Amino acid sequence: MLFNSYIFILVFLPAALLGFFGLVRFKRWELAGLFVTGLSLWFCAYFDPYFALILTGSILINHLFVRLMDRYGEHRKAFLVTGIIFNVLLLFCFKYIDFTIGTVNVLTGSSIPLSGIVMPLGISFYTFQQIAYLVDYHNGEVRDHSLRKYFFFVSFFPKLASGPIVRHSELMPQLSDRSRLCFDHAYFSKGIYRFSVGLAKKVLLADTLSKAVDHGYSAIGTLSSAESWLVALLYSLQLYFDFSGYCDMALGIANCFHLDLPENFNLPYFADSITDFWKRWHITLTGFLTRYVYIPLGGNRKGKLRTFVNILIVYLISGLWHGADWSFVMWGVLHGAACCLHRLWGGLWNRLPAFIKIPVTFIYVTICWVFFRAKDLGDAFLLLGRMFGRIHGGISSGLTECFDILELTYLEDHIGLFGSICQRGPSLNMIVIILAAVSAVVIEKLFSGKEFRPTAGRAVIAVILLSWSVLSLSGVSVFLYFNF
C-alpha cells in the first residue's frame, strides 16, 4: 500500500487514526497499540502476504536474541554477534543472492540460475533498525523490551517502507508516555499539513519529472549533450522531491498519531561539500553507519590512512545498501572518495565562498546520481560520455512532450491571457515545470527552521495541495526508495 494511493488516503489512514484514538479515548492503551501494529502488518501484507511473514519472523527472532542476552548475561557478546549475523544473512538472502550469483557467472563463465527471490518491503530499513536495537541493548542503552512495544517499534507503518531508520531512544519513550498517545490538535494540524506538502512533492513534482527521466534513460544513445545534462538534472530533482515527499509524509503521519520520528532530510542540495550533503540526505542512514560501522572500525582514531579506509568502507556499504548492482558500488565509492578528499583538503575548500561550493557540490552529486539511476554501469558511462563528449544537438520534441501535462495544456487552451506565448506548447511547459521545481527547492530553504503554527493560511494551502494531489492520482507510482 502506497501513501500516494486512494485506498491509503481515503480508507487506511482515516481508519487507523479513528481506531487508534477511539481506543485511547476509552483508555484501552495497549489495545490501541496492538490495533496500529495489526494495521502495520496489513500495510506490509497489502503488497504481498509473505512480506508480513518475513517481517514478523524477523521481529520475533531479534526479540528472542534480546531475551537471550537478558537471561544469559555472560554470553551477551555471543548472542549479539549471532543476532547481527542473522540479520546480515537475512538481508543477503533476499537482496544480494542474485547479485552474487550474477557476479560469479560473469567472472567464471558459469550459468548458475538466479533464485528469483523477491525482496520484501522495507527489509533494508527494519533490518538496520533491529541491528541498532541489538547493539544498543548489549551496551545497556535499552531497558524496556516487551514484545508488544518492540513489535510496534519495528513495524510502525509510516516508517516501514522507506525509513527513517529509528533508534530505540527516538520512539520507545514516547510509547511509554500515555500523554503522547492522546489526540493533540496542534500535532494533528502539523501532520496533515506536512502530509499534504509531501504528497504534492511526490505527485505534482516527482511524478511529473519522472516521465522525462524515464524517456531519457530509455534512449541514452539518442540523447544530445544538452539532453543528457537535462535528464541528469531532472533526475536530481525527481529524486529530491520523491524522497523528500516520502519523508514529509512519513513524519506527517506520525505527527497525526501525536508521535515524532527523526528528521531524515534537510535541504541536501544546499550542502557545501559531500560531507555536508550526507549530514542532510538520508540523515538516519548516515547516523546508523557512523555509529555502528565507522566508529567500531576505529573512526578517525587510528591515523589518516586508516580513516580513509574506514570512510571508503562506510560508503561502499552505503552503496550496496541502496542497491545490489555494481553501479551502486561505483556511486558509493565516488561519494566516499569525495569525502576523503574533503577531509584531506578541507581547509582549502572551506576558504572558498558558498556561491562556488554549493553549485560544485550539487553538480558532483548530480553526476553521481547517474550511476544511481542507470540500469547498469554501461548505461551510466554511456550517459556520462554524452554529457562530457562533443557538444551537439538541442532538445528534441520527444523529451519536451513529456512535460505536456493536463494542468498546463488546460491553461493554454482555455485562458487567452497568455496569448501566443502559450502556443509554443511543450517547450514552454518544460520551462515552467523546471522553474516550478527549482522554485520549490528555494522556497523550502526560505521557510526551513521556522516552527510550525496552525494558521488559516496553512489550512488553505493544505486543502489545496491535498485536493490537487488526490485529483492527480491518475496512476500510482512507487516511491524510488521502495526499491532499496
C-alpha positions in Angstrom: 0.0 0.0 0.0 1.4 3.3 -1.0 0.9 6.7 0.7 0.0 8.2 -2.7 -2.9 5.9 -3.3 -6.7 6.3 -2.9 -7.0 3.3 -0.6 -4.4 4.7 1.8 -5.6 8.3 1.8 -9.4 7.6 1.9 -9.6 4.3 3.8 -6.4 3.1 5.6 -5.2 6.3 7.2 -8.6 7.5 8.4 -9.4 4.0 9.8 -6.0 3.9 11.6 -6.5 7.3 13.2 -10.1 6.7 14.2 -9.5 3.3 15.6 -6.4 4.3 17.5 -7.8 7.4 19.1 -11.1 5.8 19.7 -9.5 3.1 21.8 -7.3 5.7 23.6 -10.5 7.6 24.3 -11.7 4.6 26.3 -8.3 4.2 27.9 -7.6 1.0 26.1 -3.9 1.9 25.7 -2.4 -1.5 25.0 -5.2 -2.4 22.6 -4.7 0.9 20.7 -1.0 -0.1 20.2 -2.0 -3.6 19.1 -4.5 -2.1 16.7 -1.9 0.0 14.9 0.5 -2.9 14.9 -2.1 -5.1 13.2 -2.7 -2.4 10.6 1.0 -2.1 10.0 1.1 -5.8 9.2 -1.8 -5.3 6.8 0.1 -2.3 5.3 3.0 -4.7 4.7 0.9 -7.6 3.5 -1.0 -5.5 1.1 1.9 -5.8 -1.3 2.4 -9.5 -0.7 1.3 -11.6 2.4 4.7 -13.2 2.6 6.3 -9.7 3.2 4.4 -9.6 6.5 5.5 -13.1 7.4 9.2 -12.2 6.8 8.7 -9.0 8.9 7.0 -11.0 11.8 9.7 -13.7 11.7 12.5 -11.1 11.8 10.9 -9.3 14.8 10.3 -12.5 16.8 13.8 -13.8 16.2 15.5 -10.5 17.0 13.4 -10.2 20.2 14.5 -13.7 21.1 18.1 -12.6 20.9 17.4 -9.7 23.2 15.7 -12.1 25.7 18.7 -14.5 25.5 21.1 -11.6 26.2 18.9 -10.7 29.1 18.8 -14.2 30.5 22.3 -15.3 29.9 24.3 -12.2 30.6 27.7 -14.0 30.5 27.1 -14.8 26.8 25.7 -11.4 25.8 28.5 -10.8 23.3 28.0 -14.2 21.6 24.2 -13.6 21.2 24.9 -10.1 19.9 27.2 -11.4 17.2 24.9 -14.2 16.3 22.0 -11.7 16.0 23.9 -9.4 13.8 25.0 -12.3 11.6 21.3 -13.5 11.4 20.2 -10.0 10.2 23.0 -9.7 7.7 22.3 -13.1 6.3 18.6 -12.4 6.1 19.3 -9.2 4.1 21.8 -11.0 1.9 19.4 -13.9 1.1 16.6 -11.6 0.0 18.6 -8.7 -1.5 22.0 -9.8 -2.7 21.8 -13.5 -3.6 21.0 -12.9 -7.3 23.6 -10.1 -7.4 26.2 -12.6 -6.1 25.2 -15.3 -8.4 25.2 -13.0 -11.4 28.7 -11.7 -10.5 30.0 -15.3 -10.1 28.5 -16.2 -13.5 30.3 -13.3 -15.2 33.7 -13.9 -13.5 33.7 -17.7 -14.0 31.6 -18.1 -17.2 29.2 -20.4 -15.3 25.5 -20.4 -15.8 24.1 -20.8 -12.2 20.4 -20.0 -12.4 19.2 -16.9 -10.5 16.9 -17.5 -7.4 14.3 -15.0 -8.5 13.6 -14.2 -4.8 11.5 -11.0 -4.4 12.9 -8.5 -1.9 10.4 -7.9 0.9 9.1 -4.4 1.5 11.3 -2.4 3.9 13.7 -5.2 4.7 16.7 -2.9 4.3 15.3 -0.4 6.8 13.9 -2.7 9.5 17.0 -4.9 9.4 19.3 -2.0 10.2 16.9 -0.8 12.8 17.0 -4.1 14.6 20.8 -4.4 14.4 20.9 -1.0 16.1 18.5 -2.2 18.7 20.6 -5.3 19.5 23.8 -3.3 19.8 22.1 -0.7 22.0 20.7 -3.4 24.2 24.0 -5.1 24.5 25.6 -1.7 25.5 22.9 -1.2 28.2 21.1 1.7 26.4 17.8 -0.2 26.1 15.7 -1.0 29.1 12.1 -1.8 28.0 11.9 -4.6 25.6 8.4 -6.0 25.8 7.4 -7.8 22.7 4.3 -5.7 22.3 6.2 -2.4 22.2 9.0 -3.9 20.2 6.6 -5.1 17.6 5.1 -1.6 17.3 8.6 0.0 17.3 9.8 -2.1 14.3 6.6 -2.3 12.3 5.0 1.2 12.7 3.8 1.7 9.1 4.8 5.3 8.4 8.5 4.4 8.6 8.2 0.8 7.5 8.8 1.0 3.7 11.5 3.8 3.4 12.5 4.9 6.8 13.6 6.8 8.7 15.8 4.3 10.5 14.7 4.9 14.0 16.7 4.1 17.2 15.0 2.8 20.4 15.6 6.1 22.2 13.8 8.1 19.5 10.5 6.3 19.7 10.2 3.8 22.6 10.0 6.5 25.3 7.1 8.1 23.5 5.2 4.8 23.6 5.6 4.7 27.3 4.2 8.2 27.8 0.4 8.0 27.8 0.0 11.7 27.3 1.7 11.2 23.9 -0.9 8.7 22.9 -3.8 11.2 23.3 -5.1 13.3 20.4 -3.4 16.7 20.0 -4.9 19.3 17.7 -1.6 21.1 17.1 0.2 17.9 16.3 -2.6 16.7 14.0 -2.7 20.0 12.2 1.1 19.8 11.7 0.8 16.2 10.5 -1.9 17.0 7.9 0.0 20.0 6.6 3.2 18.1 6.3 1.5 15.1 4.7 -0.2 17.4 2.1 3.1 19.1 1.3 4.9 15.7 0.9 2.1 14.3 -1.2 2.3 17.3 -3.5 6.1 16.9 -3.8 5.6 13.3 -4.9 2.5 13.5 -7.1 2.8 17.0 -8.6 6.6 17.3 -9.0 8.4 14.0 -8.7 6.0 12.0 -10.8 5.8 14.8 -13.5 9.6 14.9 -13.8 9.8 11.1 -13.9 8.2 11.0 -17.4 11.1 12.9 -18.9 13.7 11.0 -16.8 12.3 7.6 -17.9 12.2 8.7 -21.5 15.8 9.9 -21.4 17.2 6.8 -19.7 15.4 4.5 -22.1 17.1 6.2 -25.1 20.5 7.2 -23.9 22.1 6.5 -27.2 20.0 9.1 -29.0 20.4 11.9 -26.5 22.2 15.1 -27.4 24.7 16.6 -24.9 22.2 19.2 -23.9 19.5 16.5 -23.4 22.0 14.4 -21.4 22.6 17.2 -18.9 18.9 18.0 -18.7 18.0 14.4 -18.0 20.7 14.1 -15.3 19.4 17.4 -13.7 15.8 16.2 -13.9 16.6 13.0 -12.1 18.3 15.0 -9.3 15.1 17.0 -8.9 12.9 13.9 -9.2 14.8 12.0 -6.5 14.8 15.1 -4.3 11.1 15.5 -4.4 10.4 11.8 -4.3 12.4 11.1 -1.2 11.7 14.5 0.5 8.0 13.9 -0.2 8.1 10.4 1.4 10.0 11.8 4.5 7.4 14.6 4.9 4.5 12.2 4.5 6.0 9.6 7.0 6.7 12.3 9.6 3.4 13.9 9.0 1.5 10.7 9.6 3.5 10.1 12.8 2.5 13.6 13.9 -1.1 12.8 13.3 -0.6 10.0 15.9 1.0 12.6 18.2 4.4 10.9 17.7 7.7 12.2 16.5 10.0 10.4 14.1 13.6 11.7 13.5 14.2 14.1 10.6 15.7 12.3 7.6 16.1 15.1 5.0 17.3 18.7 5.4 17.9 20.7 2.2 20.7 18.5 0.8 21.1 20.5 -2.4 22.3 23.4 -0.3 25.2 21.4 1.0 28.6 23.0 0.6 30.5 19.7 0.5 29.9 16.0 0.1 30.4 15.6 3.8 27.8 18.2 4.4 25.5 16.5 1.9 25.5 13.3 3.9 24.5 15.3 7.0 21.4 16.4 5.1 20.5 13.4 2.9 19.1 10.3 4.5 20.3 11.6 7.8 19.3 8.4 9.8 21.3 6.2 7.4 24.3 8.4 7.9 23.8 8.2 11.6 23.5 4.4 11.6 26.6 3.9 9.5 28.6 6.4 11.6 27.5 4.9 15.0 27.5 1.2 14.1 30.2 0.9 11.4 32.5 3.8 11.2 33.2 4.2 14.9 33.6 0.5 15.6 36.1 0.3 12.8 38.1 2.9 14.6 36.7 6.1 13.1 39.5 8.7 12.8 41.4 7.5 15.8 43.9 5.3 14.1 45.7 7.6 11.7 44.9 9.3 8.4 45.3 6.2 6.2 43.0 4.1 8.4 40.5 6.9 8.5 40.3 7.0 4.7 39.9 3.2 4.6 37.1 3.4 7.1 35.3 6.1 5.2 35.5 4.1 1.9 34.2 1.0 3.7 31.2 3.0 5.1 30.3 4.4 1.6 30.8 1.1 0.0 28.3 -0.3 2.4 26.0 2.6 1.7 26.2 2.0 -2.0 25.4 -1.7 -1.6 22.7 -1.0 0.9 21.0 1.2 -1.7 21.1 -1.4 -4.4 22.5 -4.8 -5.4 24.4 -3.7 -8.5 27.9 -2.6 -9.4 26.5 0.8 -10.4 25.6 1.4 -6.8 29.0 0.3 -5.7 30.5 2.9 -8.0 28.1 5.5 -6.7 29.2 4.7 -3.1 32.9 4.8 -4.0 32.6 8.2 -5.7 30.9 9.7 -2.6 33.5 8.0 -0.3 36.4 9.3 -2.4 34.9 12.9 -2.3 34.6 12.7 1.5 38.2 11.6 1.7 39.4 14.5 -0.5 37.3 16.9 1.6 39.0 15.6 4.8 42.4 15.9 3.1 42.0 19.3 1.6 39.0 20.6 3.6 40.9 23.7 4.8 41.5 24.9 1.3 37.9 24.0 0.2 36.3 25.8 3.2 38.0 29.0 2.3 36.0 29.1 -1.0 32.8 31.2 -1.0 29.5 29.4 -0.6 28.3 30.5 -4.1 31.1 28.3 -5.5 31.0 25.4 -3.0 27.2 24.8 -3.2 26.9 24.6 -7.0 30.0 22.5 -7.4 28.8 20.1 -4.8 25.4 19.9 -6.5 26.9 19.2 -9.9 29.1 16.4 -8.4 26.1 14.9 -6.7 24.1 15.1 -10.0 26.9 13.3 -11.8 27.0 10.6 -9.2 23.2 10.2 -9.4 23.7 8.9 -13.0 25.1 5.7 -11.5 22.2 5.6 -9.1 19.6 5.8 -11.9 21.2 3.9 -14.8 20.2 0.2 -15.2 23.9 -0.8 -15.2 27.5 0.6 -15.4 27.4 0.5 -19.2 24.4 2.9 -19.4 25.9 5.1 -16.8 29.2 5.6 -18.6 27.3 6.0 -21.9 25.3 8.9 -20.5 28.3 10.5 -18.9 30.1 10.2 -22.2 27.3 12.1 -23.9 27.3 14.7 -21.1 31.1 15.3 -21.4 31.6 14.5 -25.1 31.3 16.6 -28.1 28.6 19.3 -27.8 25.9 18.6 -30.3 22.1 18.9 -30.8 19.4 20.5 -28.9 16.3 19.4 -27.0 14.1 17.1 -29.1 10.3 17.1 -29.1 10.2 13.6 -27.7 11.7 15.0 -24.4 9.7 18.2 -24.3 6.4 16.4 -24.9 7.0 14.6 -21.6 6.0 17.9 -19.9 2.7 18.2 -21.7 0.7 17.8 -18.6 -3.1 18.3 -18.2 -3.0 21.4 -15.9 -0.7 23.4 -18.3 -2.5 22.3 -21.5 -5.8 23.3 -20.0 -4.5 26.8 -19.2 -3.1 27.1 -22.7 -6.3 26.0 -24.3 -8.8 28.0 -22.2 -7.1 31.1 -20.8 -6.4 33.6 -23.6 -4.4 35.8 -21.3 -1.3 34.0 -22.2 -1.9 34.6 -25.9 0.7 33.4 -28.3 3.2 32.6 -25.6 1.3 29.5 -24.6 1.0 28.4 -28.2 4.7 27.5 -28.0 3.5 24.3 -26.4 5.5 21.6 -24.6 8.8 23.5 -24.7 7.2 26.3 -22.6 5.7 23.6 -20.4 9.1 22.2 -19.8 10.5 25.5 -18.7 7.5 26.2 -16.4 7.8 22.8 -14.7 11.6 23.0 -14.2 11.2 26.6 -12.8 8.5 25.4 -10.5 10.6 22.5 -9.2 13.7 24.8 -8.7 11.5 27.4 -7.0 10.0 24.7 -4.7 13.6 23.8 -3.5 14.4 27.5 -2.9 11.0 28.2 -1.1 11.7 25.2 1.1 15.0 26.7 2.0 13.4 30.1 2.8 10.9 28.5 5.2 13.2 26.0 6.8 13.8 26.1 10.5 10.6 28.0 11.3 8.4 26.5 13.9 5.0 25.3 12.6 1.9 27.1 13.9 -1.6 26.3 12.7 -3.0 29.2 10.8 -5.8 29.8 8.3 -3.3 30.3 5.6 -1.6 26.9 6.2 -5.0 25.3 6.3 -5.9 26.7 2.9 -2.5 25.5 1.5 -3.0 22.0 2.9 -6.5 21.7 1.4 -5.4 23.0 -2.0 -2.3 20.7 -2.1 -4.2 17.7 -0.8 -7.1 18.1 -3.2 -4.9 18.8 -6.2 -2.7 15.8 -5.4 -5.6 13.5 -4.9 -7.3 14.6 -8.1 -4.0 14.0 -9.9 -3.6 10.4 -8.8 -4.3 9.0 -12.2 -1.7 6.4 -11.7 0.0 5.1 -8.5 3.8 5.3 -8.7 6.2 3.6 -6.3 8.5 5.8 -4.2 12.0 5.4 -5.5 13.4 4.4 -2.1 10.9 1.4 -2.0 13.4 -0.3 -4.4 16.2 -0.1 -1.8 
